[in-house]
Amino acid sequence: MLSLPWWIYIVISGIIFSGYMTVRTAAKEREIDEAFIEKEGEIYMQRIREEKMRRQQQSL
């Protein structure tokens, strides 16, 4: 294994590091997307509650 040139080890290390960073970035983006979706869903539910309360007050 030591018969390979030194730069090949650097290339292999770079490939492994690139794969690790890709997986790490994908996981972080997934977390950010889930937080955004949760926030938007809560805003939507709040609007529904407000509309329901407004309709109940109008029917009285």
N, C-alpha and C positions, 0 to 999 in steps of 0.2 A: 504494500500500500504506500510505502514511502518512495516508490519508484516514480510516482506521478509528479509533475512540476508543481511548484508551490502555488502558482496562480490558479490552478484548478481547485485547490482547497478553498481559496478565497471566493471563487465563483459559486461553488457548492454552498458555502456558508451564506453568501448573498441570496441564493435561491431559497434556502431554508428560512432566512430572516424575512424575506419578502412574503413568503407564505404565511408566516406567523403574523406579520403586520396586517395582511389581508384579512385573516380570520378575526383578529382583534378589532380592526376597524369595522368590519361587518357587524360584530356583536355590539359595538358602541352605537352604530347607526340604528340598529334595531331597538336599542333602549331609548334613544332619542325619539324615534318614530312612535314608539308605544306611549311615551310620555305626552307627545303632541296629540296623538289620537285621544288619549284619556282626557286631556284638557279640553279639546274641542267637543268631545262627547258630553262633558259636564256643562259646558256653555249651552249646548243644544238642549239638554235636559232642563236647565234652568229656564230657558225660553219657553219650553213646553209648560212648565209649572206656572210661569207668569201668565201665559195665555189661558190656562185652565182657570186660574184665579180670576182673571179679568172677565171670562165668560160667566163664572159663577156669580160675580158681583152684578153683571148686567142682567142676569135672569131674576135677580131678587127684586 
